[in-house]
Amino acid sequence: MKIAFIGTHGVGKTTLSFDVAALLKKRDVDVDIVKEVARLSPLPVNRKTSLDAQTWILATQVAEEIRACANHPVVVCDRSALDNYAYMALACGRQKPVERFVDFWMKSYDVLFKVPLVGTPSADGFRGTDLFFMLAIDELVDRLLAERKVPVERLPPQDRDLWAGRALERILRDPAYARLF
């Protein structure tokens, strides 16, 4: 089973990934986390990114998902191929061959959670806090989801403290989770 938290940077996807993985581990589920790979990029990211940088990020994301899924029955991803592609599309324009691959890869996720942009972004020393840039990514992710009619669970902007529990409830109801046991 593969789960992904998607959305713009700085909205809490990493925290949610760890929180949900911890809740699953408490249920004795063998789970792995695919962390955000952009932080490992040997090339500039954010506003200084390039097609090469975003291609590296997308390819590394997919490779990490393959590695994790080969070794664990449940994988929680801090991002998906689609939101990684949104950064590429915003910076470099739509890339039709890459989009076809992303469309194919999106079918590998069992549950997607869209994490909303709430409040003022906080600096983490890596991602930019330019609200205009963050909103542009968030809106592009929503547009790409809608164009593809990708099913997504939207976390409500309120009750942030309840997001991990809501995500867990949804995961436990998913047929992919039931097939694990």
VONU-120223 format. One line per 2 residues: their letters; for each residue y, x, z of N, C-alpha, C. Coordinates in steps of 0.2 Angstrom, whole numbers, m for minus. Atoms other than C-alpha are relative to their C-alpha. Example, Ala and Ser with C-alpha at 12.3 -4.5 7.8 and 13.67 -1.06 7.14 Angstrom:
<pts>
as	m6/4/0/m22/62/39/6/4/0 ~ m6/m4/m1/m5/68/36/5/m4/3
</pts>
This chain:
<pts>
mk	m6/4/0/0/0/0/6/4/0 ~ m6/m4/1/17/7/m5/6/m5/1
ia	m6/3/m2/33/1/3/6/4/m1 ~ m6/m4/1/51/6/m2/6/m3/3
fi	m7/2/m2/68/4/6/5/3/m5 ~ m4/m2/5/81/4/m7/7/m2/1
gt	m7/1/0/100/4/m9/4/6/0 ~ m5/m5/1/115/15/m9/m2/5/6
hg	1/m5/m5/115/31/2/4/m3/7 ~ m4/1/m7/121/30/21/m1/m7/3
vg	0/7/m3/115/12/24/m6/m1/5 ~ 5/0/m6/100/16/36/m7/0/m3
kt	7/0/3/85/18/24/m4/5/3 ~ 4/m5/m3/79/34/32/m2/m2/7
tl	2/3/m7/80/26/50/m5/m5/m1 ~ 5/5/1/71/11/44/m7/2/m2
sf	6/m3/2/58/21/35/m4/3/6 ~ 3/m2/m6/54/30/52/m2/m5/5
dv	2/5/m4/55/15/62/m6/m4/m2 ~ 6/4/3/43/5/51/m6/4/1
aa	6/m4/0/31/19/50/m2/1/7 ~ 2/m1/m7/31/21/69/m3/m7/2
ll	3/7/m2/28/2/71/m7/0/m3 ~ 7/0/3/13/4/59/m5/5/3
kk	5/m5/m4/6/19/68/m2/m3/6 ~ 2/3/m6/6/9/84/m5/m5/m1
rd	6/4/2/m6/m2/75/m6/4/m3 ~ 5/m5/2/m17/13/71/m1/0/m7
vd	0/0/7/m12/12/53/1/8/m2 ~ m1/m7/3/m13/29/43/5/m1/m5
vd	m6/1/4/4/30/36/4/7/m1 ~ m4/m6/1/15/43/28/7/m2/m3
iv	m6/1/2/33/44/24/2/4/m6 ~ m3/m5/6/41/50/7/7/0/2
ke	m7/m1/m2/58/56/13/4/1/m6 ~ m4/0/6/73/56/2/0/7/m3
va	1/m7/3/70/71/m10/7/3/m3 ~ m7/m2/2/89/72/m16/2/6/4
rl	m2/m5/m4/92/83/m1/m3/7/m1 ~ 3/m6/2/80/96/m8/2/3/m7
sp	m2/m2/7/88/97/m25/3/7/m1 ~ m3/m6/1/92/114/m31/6/0/m4
lp	m6/1/4/106/107/m42/5/m5/4 ~ m5/4/m3/122/98/m37/m2/m8/0
vn	1/8/0/121/79/m32/6/m3/2 ~ m6/4/m2/133/66/m27/4/m1/m7
rk	m4/1/6/148/65/m39/0/6/m4 ~ 1/m6/4/144/83/m45/m7/0/m4
ts	7/0/2/127/78/m51/0/1/m8 ~ 1/0/7/120/80/m69/m7/m3/m2
ld	6/3/3/106/73/m80/m6/4/3 ~ 6/m4/m2/95/88/m75/m1/m1/7
aq	1/1/m8/98/86/m56/m3/m7/1 ~ 3/7/m1/94/67/m57/m7/0/m3
tw	7/0/3/79/70/m68/m5/4/5 ~ 4/m4/m5/73/83/m55/m2/m5/6
il	0/5/m6/76/70/m41/m5/m5/m1 ~ 4/6/2/67/56/m50/m7/3/0
at	7/m3/1/52/67/m55/m3/2/7 ~ 2/m2/m7/51/74/m37/m2/m6/4
qv	2/6/m3/51/57/m30/m7/m3/m2 ~ 6/3/3/37/51/m41/m6/5/3
ae	5/m5/m2/27/67/m37/m2/m1/8 ~ 1/0/m7/29/65/m18/m3/m7/1
ei	3/7/m1/24/46/m19/m8/1/m2 ~ 7/m1/2/8/52/m29/m4/4/6
ra	3/m4/m5/4/65/m16/m1/m4/6 ~ 1/4/m6/7/53/m1/m6/m5/m1
ca	5/5/1/m3/39/m9/m7/3/m1 ~ 7/m3/1/m18/51/m13/m3/1/7
nh	2/m2/m7/m19/55/6/0/m6/5 ~ m1/5/m5/m14/39/15/0/m7/m3
pv	1/7/3/m18/20/13/7/m3/0 ~ m6/3/m1/0/16/18/6/5/m1
vv	m6/m5/2/16/25/11/6/m4/1 ~ m7/3/0/34/21/16/4/5/m3
cd	m5/m4/4/47/27/4/7/m1/2 ~ m8/0/m2/65/31/9/3/1/m7
rs	m2/0/7/70/26/m9/m5/m2/m4 ~ 4/2/5/62/20/m25/2/4/m6
al	m2/m3/7/62/26/m43/6/m3/m2 ~ m5/4/3/74/12/m47/7/2/3
dn	m7/m2/m3/88/17/m34/1/7/m2 ~ m2/m6/2/86/35/m39/2/0/m7
ya	m3/1/7/88/30/m57/7/m2/0 ~ m7/2/m1/104/21/m52/5/5/0
ym	m5/m5/0/112/37/m48/0/4/m6 ~ 0/m3/7/107/44/m65/4/m4/m4
al	m3/5/5/113/29/m74/8/0/1 ~ m7/0/m1/130/29/m65/3/7/m2
ac	m3/m7/2/133/48/m68/m1/2/m7 ~ 2/m2/7/125/50/m85/0/m5/m5
gr	1/6/5/124/33/m93/m7/m2/0 ~ 6/2/1/109/23/m96/m5/4/m4
qk	4/m4/4/94/33/m102/m6/m4/m1 ~ 5/5/2/82/21/m111/m7/3/1
pv	7/m3/m1/66/33/m111/m1/0/8 ~ 1/0/m7/69/35/m92/m1/m7/3
er	1/7/m3/71/17/m89/m7/m3/m2 ~ 7/3/2/55/13/m98/m5/3/5
fv	5/m3/m5/46/25/m86/1/m3/7 ~ m1/3/m6/55/18/m71/m2/m7/1
df	3/7/0/50/0/m76/m7/0/1 ~ 7/m1/m1/32/6/m77/m1/2/8
wm	2/m3/m7/33/15/m60/2/m5/5 ~ m2/5/m5/42/0/m51/m6/m5/2
ks	6/4/m1/25/m9/m53/m5/3/6 ~ 5/m3/m5/17/3/m41/2/m1/8
yd	m2/1/m6/27/m3/m26/m3/m7/2 ~ 3/7/m2/19/m18/m16/6/m4/3
vl	m5/3/m3/35/m22/m6/6/4/0 ~ m6/m4/1/53/m17/m9/5/m4/5
fk	m5/3/m5/67/m20/5/7/3/m3 ~ m7/m2/2/85/m20/m1/4/1/6
vp	m3/m1/m6/95/m12/13/8/m1/m2 ~ m7/1/1/113/m19/13/5/5/2
lv	m5/m4/m2/129/m9/14/4/m4/5 ~ m3/4/m6/136/m14/31/5/5/4
gt	m4/m5/m4/151/m6/40/3/6/m4 ~ m3/m6/3/160/10/37/m5/6/0
ps	5/m6/0/149/25/31/2/5/4 ~ m1/m5/m4/147/39/42/m2/7/m4
ad	2/m6/3/146/57/36/m6/3/3 ~ 7/m3/m3/129/66/37/0/7/m3
gf	0/m7/2/135/82/29/m3/1/m7 ~ 3/m1/6/126/79/13/2/m5/m5
rg	m2/5/4/130/62/5/7/m1/1 ~ m7/2/m1/148/57/1/1/m6/3
td	m1/6/m4/156/44/11/6/m5/m4 ~ m5/4/4/167/37/m4/m3/m7/m1
lf	3/7/0/165/18/m2/0/m2/m7 ~ 1/3/7/169/15/m20/m6/3/m4
fm	6/m3/2/155/27/m25/m6/m4/2 ~ 6/3/m3/143/19/m13/m1/m8/m2
la	0/7/3/148/1/m19/m3/0/m7 ~ 3/0/7/145/6/m37/m7/1/0
id	7/m1/0/128/12/m33/m4/m6/2 ~ 3/6/m2/124/m3/m23/0/m6/m5
el	m1/5/6/130/m15/m37/m5/2/m5 ~ 5/m2/6/120/m5/m50/m7/m1/2
vd	7/1/m2/104/m6/m40/m1/m8/0 ~ 0/7/0/107/m25/m38/m1/m2/m8
rl	0/1/7/110/m26/m57/m7/2/m3 ~ 7/m2/2/94/m16/m61/m5/m4/2
la	5/4/m3/84/m26/m50/0/m7/m3 ~ 0/7/4/90/m43/m58/m2/1/m7
er	2/m1/7/88/m36/m76/m8/0/0 ~ 7/m1/0/70/m32/m72/m4/m6/4
kv	3/6/m4/67/m48/m61/m5/3/5 ~ 5/m3/m5/59/m36/m48/1/m4/7
pv	m1/3/m6/55/m45/m32/2/5/5 ~ m3/m5/m5/64/m38/m17/1/m5/6
er	m2/3/m6/66/m43/1/7/3/2 ~ m7/m2/m1/84/m43/5/1/0/8
lp	m1/0/m7/88/m38/23/7/m3/1 ~ m6/3/m2/102/m48/31/5/5/3
pq	m5/m5/m2/118/m39/34/1/0/8 ~ 0/0/m7/118/m45/52/m6/2/3
dr	6/m2/m4/106/m41/65/m4/6/m2 ~ 3/m7/2/103/m23/60/m6/2/4
dl	5/m2/m5/93/m20/76/m7/m4/m1 ~ 6/4/1/80/m33/70/m3/2/m7
wa	3/m2/7/77/m25/52/m7/3/0 ~ 7/m3/0/62/m15/57/m5/m5/1
gr	5/6/m2/53/m30/65/m1/m4/m6 ~ 1/5/6/57/m41/50/m4/3/m6
al	3/m3/5/51/m28/38/m8/0/2 ~ 7/0/m2/35/m26/48/m4/m7/m1
er	3/7/1/32/m45/48/m2/m1/m7 ~ 1/1/8/34/m45/29/m6/4/m2
il	5/m5/2/22/m30/27/m7/m3/2 ~ 6/3/m3/9/m38/38/m3/m6/m4
rd	2/6/4/9/m54/27/m2/2/m7 ~ 1/m1/7/7/m45/11/m7/1/m2
pa	7/m1/2/m10/m46/2/m2/7/0 ~ 2/m7/1/m10/m27/m1/m2/2/7
ya	2/m2/m7/m10/m25/18/m6/m3/2 ~ 7/3/m2/m24/m37/21/m6/3/m4
rl	5/m3/3/m34/m28/8/m2/7/3 ~ 1/m7/m4/m33/m12/19/m6/m1/5
f	5/1/m5/m44/m20/32/m5/m5/m1
</pts>
